Amino acid sequence: MASVNASDIPEIQQFMGVFWNTIKKFYGVEITEEYSAEVIDYLDTLHKQFPDPLCKELLLGLHRYIESEQRAQIMRRKEVNYE
């Protein structure tokens, strides 16, 4: 199995710290236009800063997670309102 050092992939190494902070920043998912717009703008900026394909996939994965959480929150609200 091939292994690399951080110095072999400096862009990925730098991205991972930024990505972790991004997860922390947006982990408390909200259902507001402001939150959604901020997420999209922030992730788009990161994609431009880190165009590596792995970075792109990780950013897309975070976006999918956020959308999924928003849908789940909306469904929970609907369930509460039906009761």
Beta strands, then each sheet from edge to edge (+ up, - down):
end
